[in-house]
């Protein structure tokens, strides 16, 4: 029921009950010996007091509804901000995962596609060996996005009373795949073929573990909170 409907209903009920209450008060005060102006005044005071009490309770109830609505809006906004921070982090991780993997693939271009030009292979290898700057830029933005996400999650957890990421997971388990991408850049820069093959074998499973264990859970949890509003 809307607040307007609740208020109108209470006012209507109060108005309907006012006359019977006035009559009851009049009878009770009459029975104790009051008469004349005193009788009417006491009866009106008693009936008005009841009506005022009901109005006060109604106002308190309406205030409670408004406060709960405000809290729901705040929880919705907090969940939305955490969701946006999570998606920004995942986008940054995905973009650099494919970029780092692109550099690693450069070392096997000639083997995979013999007809490819030597110049193209050389350009790709030079780009891979000089990817340290990309790595540093990736790490810098990664740190900022992790801090932002944890801040939003801290607020969400404080308001909702539930835990999204355990404290012990924040330092290593949750961002482990993100840090693994940094190692992929380093591997591409060093050009050790054995290390490159190892990283390429482990990268997909590491990515999949991050997504199934953390990202998908957080995404669905926050989306439900946002969509419920």
Secondary structure, DSSP 8 states (H G I E B T S, - for coil): --HHHHHHHHHHHHHHHHHHHHHHHHHHHHHTT--HHHHHHHHHHHHHHHHHHHHHHHHHHHHHHHHHHHHHHHHHHHHHHHHHHHHHHHHHHHHHHHHHHHHHHGGGHHHH-TTS-HHHHHHHHHHHHTTHHHHHHHHHHHHHHHHHHHHHHHHHHHHH---SS-HHHHTTTTTHHHHHHHHHHHHHHHT-HHHHHHHHHHHHHHHHHHIIIIIHHHHHHHHHHHHT-
